[in-house]
């Protein structure tokens, strides 16, 4: 599952909350899920179907997120990320 957010305004930062249809994507609405931003390799653990995204024209006008089902394994902990 890939989620792409793009800022088309070259002068101003754009931000907001996105709503992700977790049930339709098979991620389940009651469990956290793992997210990796593919361009910066940042990693997140999101809960629920709403997430805040900020797109800064000079730094990160595009975010490409890959969403994973959250499976607890040893390498899911912070010291592996």
Helices and strands as residue ranges (DSSP letters): E 2-6, E 14-19, H 22-25, E 33-37, E 42-46, E 50-55, E 62-69, G 74-76, G 78-80
